[in-house]
């Protein structure tokens, strides 16, 4: 089964994981520790791409960065893909660069999360609370 077959009808991936890795490599930025795809889609969820970073904890001895790609409507794929390549990928690379060399003050206020959403036919990126923190009201 291909990754496209797991998506709901009319949904596609806006970008390949390889594009993210190539952008990081070209900028000589550490690759994210994980890249995942989230096939879930709902009418009120307009996320396209997100990156998060967590500091070391009592359970792990290192920080962790992850990127999540969200499925998008097939009809919007071409324009979203273009926006991702022009603006979001360079922003993602700079975000990862900052995270990899961030000062201690930024690190201890972890977790950090930046999300790009498809809003009013344009890609908008902003810092947002971590999903777990948002879910539990922390």
HELIX and SHEET records of a PDB file:
HELIX    1   1 UNK A    4  UNK A    6  5                                   3    
HELIX    2   2 UNK A   17  UNK A   26  1                                  10    
HELIX    3   3 UNK A   74  UNK A   76  5                                   3    
HELIX    4   4 UNK A   77  UNK A   83  1                                   7    
HELIX    5   5 UNK A   84  UNK A   88  3                                   5    
HELIX    6   6 UNK A   89  UNK A  100  1                                  12    
HELIX    7   7 UNK A  104  UNK A  108  1                                   5    
HELIX    8   8 UNK A  131  UNK A  136  1                                   6    
SHEET    1   A 3 UNK A  11  UNK A  13  0                                        
SHEET    2   A 3 UNK A  64  UNK A  73 -1                                        
SHEET    3   A 3 UNK A  34  UNK A  38  1                                        
SHEET    1   B 5 UNK A  11  UNK A  13  0                                        
SHEET    2   B 5 UNK A  64  UNK A  73 -1                                        
SHEET    3   B 5 UNK A  47  UNK A  54 -1                                        
SHEET    4   B 5 UNK A 112  UNK A 119 -1                                        
SHEET    5   B 5 UNK A 122  UNK A 127 -1                                        
END                                                                             
